[in-house]
């Protein structure tokens, strides 16, 4: 057999790609386009409604940050090839655990928070362990936990306190060293400075006259930014990140190359549970109470944000930055329609349209990049 | 031709049972450095089970594996890989969604330490990938090109280049040509030849006699979990190999009606 492997220097069938096109074709493109469209839309229709003054920005930033926190976990897990539908129930459960430990049992809040994290991350690990050991789709396993956790979130406070909303956490958290990490604010001095200079609005009367209307950035937003930065760094710059892609892209091929696929997947389930617990802790500290119905449908909102952000539902492909943009779109649309005074049910219509457009664009881009057919 | 060398890997009377099913009933094969040892057999003959035992995926129920003259017990594929036994699987070698350089270093990522952090050294990975691909005669658009955009033959070549780069002493190729066109097959066979000349032992699994004869030095035929013997190049005709693989009987009748083209 003669050797026909004489490859020409330049394969005539590989088209040259301009650097502009190359810069444009990236997994986040759908998310970037969506973000631009959404901001343009609200700049036109809600420009004068207060949506873009300091309070308005804080409003939709906070809501977007909530989505971002759970989207980071969902994104990394989805790239690793799995789903977690128990995120919403986990949020309710984690919040309730903190309330029960700190209020019903009277333990210190820092202990309650740490215990809630440990319990929820163990449940995340259990989710992962069951998925790995049984080989069942994570969709089913975590759907079971969606019901199990929600059931406990209602059952436990009813047994202990005879109610499903437990308040008084704000009082319990007074002077606690860990609680401000979730419920506090930072940068108050900066806003005071802006208020004094007249760069942002200040209260004109009342007991807080002269103080800026925005008195700091909630820790929720800081958590969101830190988690997004961490997730993006982990995924793109580390060895572990390569393993996440590999585990989701083709678990068998990854195993053959020596990637510890099971450990990677279980760690990502734990990461998702961690993100859900961060969300829950911030929410409980902000509201001062825990309720059994918190977090309902959050798992789907997280998954939608991730998919808008360019991730592939079947795993192996995606971007944390994209997921963060998806969360931003979600938050801006939800709060923006409130500012425009549009009937809030239209939120769903608008969201559905954005979701569809982003996913169509993402699918097209992904085919260009990966050669999928 | 290899009599003065010792075999790099020697599998002695390997048996593998899955519950009540006997997949391998005492298979012995040895492979020398720099030779291409073809393992032939029809579907279900036990080829896959055998190479999985060699590469540490399965533990043999009975029998011995001698690697470089010493008995080896692989706990998992990682052990086998670090000893120098690399496997390139038919479909499961590459992840199409990931870039060539991410695939090339999958499981062996180059790490750059920045303080306490272990970072994926993308610059190093990209340079090495481009260099190795050039050596194998594949021109990439860039190291970030997704493997999904490569042809089947190119994917196999990337997988082989990867194994060689990471110091494979034994390279197991699991039906690398079975899904390829004529030209791509030729490229992969040429790659096997290059690799063998570097002194690497190649175990080439196939059920295509012509592909085997094109590059093989020795041929072992498996049938129903047993070895039907090993032949040197030149000692056996394609027809004899074909008959051994099929179990001898029906093939004779079939060949007649097909005019010997199978």
Interface residues (C-beta under 8 A of the other chain):
Chain A: X1 X2 X3 X4 X5 X6 X7 X9 X10 X11 X14 X17 X237 X238 X239 X241 X242 X243 X245 X246 X249 X250 X252 X253 X254 X255 X256 X257 X258 X259 X312 X316 X317 X369 X370 X371 X372
Chain B: X77 X78 X81 X87 X89 X92 X93 X94 X95 X96 X97 X98 X102 X105 X106 X107 X108 X109 X111 X117 X118 X119 X120 X122 X137 X138 X139 X141 X146 X148 X149 X150 X183 X186 X187 X189 X190 X191 X214
